[in-house]
Amino acid sequence: MHDEVPVDLETGEAVAVSELMCREVEDPGTIASRHLDWQELYASQDAEPRRLLALVAEGFDVPEIARRLKSTKLAVQQRLQDLRAALVEFFGASVLVDACRTPQWIDDIRSVKESQACRSERSWQTS
């Protein structure tokens, strides 16, 4: 676990394996897989839903999206509902819940860290 792995081949920077495992960021494989899934979904959409996806991804709210699309808020909300339905159809019914859920491996790491901290605190108090 104390072995080091290169994280930047140009600079030679290396990080301990144990440090990599403790980072609470998604692993590159998950990110790449999600990217491929989104590319496939994006490619399956017409120009209008693609534009809507791009505006949502940029963080614009409904009034701003309506302004940019020269549309009404109600029309944008309906298009967003249609887009949500397409997401559920493409990714499955649990997509919206899964997107908000903390990955299990992060919860596992937190649990181990908390357990170690409690043991450390108890041993410090008994000393």
N, C-alpha and C positions, 0 to 999 in steps of 0.2 A: 504494500500500500504506500510505501514511502518512495517507490520508484518514481522517476520523473518521466513525463512524456512531453514531446515538443508541442507547443501550441502555435508557434510562429516559426516557420522554416527559414525565413529571411533573417530574422534577428537571432535565432537560436534560443529564444525564450522557452523555458520549460516549466511545467507545473507538476506538483506531486499528484499521483493518482488519487490519493485520499482527498485532496482539495477539490479535484474535479468532481468527485462523487458527492461532495457536500454542497456544491453550487445548486441553487434553486432556480435553475433555468432549464428550459426544455433541451433535450438532446438533439443533435443535428439530424438524426434519422427521423424523428417525429416532425421536425420543421420541414424537412424535404418531402416527406410523405404528404403532409397537409398542403404544401405548395403544389404538388402534382395533382392532388384532388381538386384544389381550387382552379387550377389551369383547365382541367377537364370540364368542370362545371361552367367556367367562364366561356370556354369554347362552344359549349352546347347552347348558349344564350344568343338571342338576337341583339342587334345594336342597342336598342332602348334599355333592356335589362343590364347590359354591360355598362352603359353610361351611368345607370342608377347604382350599380355595384361600385363603380369607381368613385362616385360622389360620397356614398356611404363610407367607403374605405378611407376617404380623405377626412372624414369626421364632420361633414356638413349635416345640419339638422333639416327637418322637413321644410320649413319656410325658405331656407337658402336653396335647397334642392329644387323646390318649386320655382323659385326665381330664376335659377340657372337653366332649368328645362323649359322655362316660359310656360308653366303649367299651374294648376291650382294645387293647394295643399291637399285637398280631398283626393285629387287624381294621383298625387305622389303617394299618399297613404295607401291607396288601393294598389298601386304598383308595388309598394313595399310588401303588402300582404301577399301578392302574387309571387314575389321574390322569395318570401318566407316559405310559401308552399313548395316552390321549386327546390329550396334548400332541404326541406324535410323529405321531399321525394328523392332527391339525389343522395343525401347523406344518411337518411333514416330518421325515424321519429324522435330519437333522443339527441339529435344534433345540437339543439339550443341548450339543453341541460348540460351536455358534455362540454360545450364550449365554455361554460362558466365554472365547471368543476375543476378543482385542483387535482392534478395527476396523483394517482395513488403513491407513486414512488416518492413524491415530495412529502406527502403526509407521513410516509414511513421514515424518511430521514428526520423530519421534525420530531416524531415520536422517540426515535433513538436518542436524538440530542437532548430532549427534555428528560428522558430517563437517566442519561448520563449526568446531566446537571443536578438532578435530584440526588443521585447517589453521591456525587461530589459534595453537595451541600451537607448531606447527612454525615458523611465521613469527616468533613471539616468541623461540624458541630460537636461530634463525639470526641474530637482530638483535644 
